[in-house]
Amino acid sequence: MARLPRFVLPGHPQHVVLRGNNREPIFHAEADYRFYLEKLKQACDKHDCAVHAYALMTNHVHLLLTPYKNDGLPKTIQMLGRYYVQYFNYRYKRTGTLWEGRYKATLIDSDAYALTCYRYIELNPVRAAGMVSHPSEYAWSSYRCNALGEADSLVVPHELYQSLGGSNSERQGAYRALFRAHIADKTLDEIREATNKAWVLGSGQFKDKIDAQLNRASAPRARGGDRKSDQYQAGKRINRV
């Protein structure tokens, strides 16, 4: 079966995940992380994408970025992958693929999920990997830029981040405050499922809008028809017997 094209709307952010083949490490040394970030910026500049948040983990990468052209995201990932695989294979005397299949990506409802995805990504070294106790302790993410004002030429603030305050210090303080609350397990599951299955991540209203704009379903249809209908409920009672 042919793969459906990814959901892309220029100007809308995407949560992107790239994993190492067989979950093997894709970074071994500080130079690897630096080279990856350098080439990511070059690829984004060339193909008109803006990175808002990122976390480079040992065997995978999380990105929150906005493509401003229909083909901006795939061309950015393709260019980045080409440079990085060539570098990595030469440096570590290896051959073959580095990535686990296609990258995962989900189109995001900015109003409902953009700042949550910022946190989801930058908390990854704490929540998922247990590598540090606080995101500020991790060198290879955007947290220090977004929360502490550390210079990072790769990061472009999303408009919702910009709306957190009238100055850099106000925005950074408001952003740090967001990390005092836990992300609900239900929200974590929603982000993971939408990303892994390439569905749209957003409110029902946002998904309806995407359905209409792209003329395709943005989320899986409920099984068994209308679950609130009398017919469905009657069948459900019969099946319990």
Backbone hydrogen bonds, N-H to C=O, Kabsch-Sander energy under -0.5 kcal/mol:
donor,donor_aa,acceptor,acceptor_aa,energy
8,V,6,R,-0.6
11,G,67,P,-2.9
12,H,9,L,-2.4
14,Q,65,L,-3.1
15,H,106,T,-2.1
16,V,14,Q,-0.6
16,V,63,L,-2.9
17,V,104,K,-2.6
18,L,61,V,-1.9
20,G,59,N,-3.0
21,N,98,L,-2.8
23,R,20,G,-2.1
24,E,21,N,-1.9
26,I,58,T,-2.7
27,F,58,T,-1.3
32,D,29,A,-1.0
33,Y,29,A,-1.3
34,R,30,E,-2.2
35,F,31,A,-2.4
36,Y,32,D,-2.4
37,L,33,Y,-2.4
38,E,34,R,-2.2
39,K,35,F,-2.4
40,L,36,Y,-2.4
41,K,37,L,-2.1
42,Q,38,E,-1.9
43,A,39,K,-2.5
44,C,40,L,-2.5
45,D,41,K,-2.6
46,K,42,Q,-2.1
47,H,43,A,-2.2
48,D,44,C,-0.7
49,C,44,C,-2.1
50,A,66,T,-2.3
51,V,154,L,-0.7
52,H,50,A,-0.5
52,H,64,L,-3.3
53,A,64,L,-1.4
55,A,62,H,-2.1
56,L,140,W,-2.9
57,M,55,A,-0.8
57,M,60,H,-2.5
61,V,18,L,-2.6
62,H,55,A,-2.4
63,L,16,V,-2.5
64,L,53,A,-2.8
65,L,14,Q,-2.2
65,L,63,L,-0.5
66,T,50,A,-2.6
68,Y,48,D,-2.4
72,G,69,K,-1.4
73,L,69,K,-0.5
75,K,71,D,-1.9
76,T,72,G,-1.9
77,I,73,L,-2.5
78,Q,74,P,-2.4
79,M,75,K,-2.4
80,L,76,T,-2.6
81,G,77,I,-2.7
82,R,78,Q,-2.3
83,Y,79,M,-2.1
84,Y,80,L,-2.8
85,V,81,G,-2.7
86,Q,82,R,-1.6
87,Y,83,Y,-2.2
88,F,84,Y,-3.2
89,N,85,V,-2.8
90,Y,86,Q,-1.7
91,R,87,Y,-2.7
92,Y,88,F,-2.3
93,K,90,Y,-0.8
94,R,89,N,-2.2
100,E,19,R,-2.9
101,G,99,W,-1.3
104,K,17,V,-2.9
105,A,195,T,-0.6
106,T,15,H,-1.7
108,I,13,P,-2.5
109,D,201,L,-2.8
110,S,108,I,-1.0
113,Y,109,D,-2.7
114,A,109,D,-0.5
114,A,110,S,-2.0
117,C,113,Y,-2.7
118,Y,114,A,-2.0
119,R,115,L,-1.8
120,Y,116,T,-2.9
121,I,117,C,-2.5
122,E,118,Y,-2.5
123,L,119,R,-2.1
124,N,121,I,-1.2
126,V,123,L,-1.4
127,R,123,L,-3.4
128,A,124,N,-1.1
129,A,124,N,-1.8
131,M,125,P,-2.4
132,V,125,P,-1.1
137,E,134,H,-2.1
138,Y,135,P,-1.4
139,A,137,E,-0.6
141,S,138,Y,-0.5
142,S,54,Y,-2.0
145,C,142,S,-0.6
146,N,142,S,-2.6
147,A,143,Y,-3.4
148,L,143,Y,-0.7
148,L,144,R,-0.9
149,G,145,C,-1.2
150,E,144,R,-2.5
155,V,152,D,-0.9
156,V,51,V,-3.4
162,Q,158,H,-2.3
163,S,159,E,-1.5
164,L,161,Y,-1.7
165,G,162,Q,-1.1
171,R,167,S,-2.6
172,Q,168,N,-2.7
173,G,169,S,-2.2
174,A,170,E,-2.6
175,Y,171,R,-2.5
176,R,172,Q,-2.4
177,A,173,G,-1.7
178,L,174,A,-1.1
178,L,175,Y,-0.6
179,F,175,Y,-0.7
179,F,176,R,-1.1
180,R,177,A,-1.6
181,A,178,L,-1.0
184,A,182,H,-0.5
188,L,184,A,-2.3
189,D,185,D,-2.5
190,E,186,K,-2.1
191,I,187,T,-2.4
192,R,188,L,-2.4
193,E,189,D,-2.8
194,A,190,E,-2.4
195,T,191,I,-2.1
196,N,192,R,-2.9
197,K,193,E,-2.2
198,A,194,A,-0.6
198,A,195,T,-0.6
199,W,194,A,-1.6
200,V,218,S,-2.7
201,L,107,L,-3.1
202,G,200,V,-0.7
207,K,203,S,-2.4
208,D,204,G,-2.4
209,K,205,Q,-1.9
210,I,206,F,-2.2
211,D,207,K,-2.8
212,A,208,D,-2.1
213,Q,209,K,-2.3
214,L,210,I,-2.8
215,N,211,D,-1.5
216,R,211,D,-0.8
225,G,222,A,-0.7
227,R,225,G,-0.8
229,S,226,D,-1.5
233,Q,229,S,-2.2
234,A,230,D,-2.4
235,G,231,Q,-2.1
236,K,232,Y,-2.1
237,R,233,Q,-1.9
238,I,234,A,-2.0
239,N,235,G,-2.2
240,R,236,K,-0.8
241,V,237,R,-0.7
241,V,238,I,-1.1
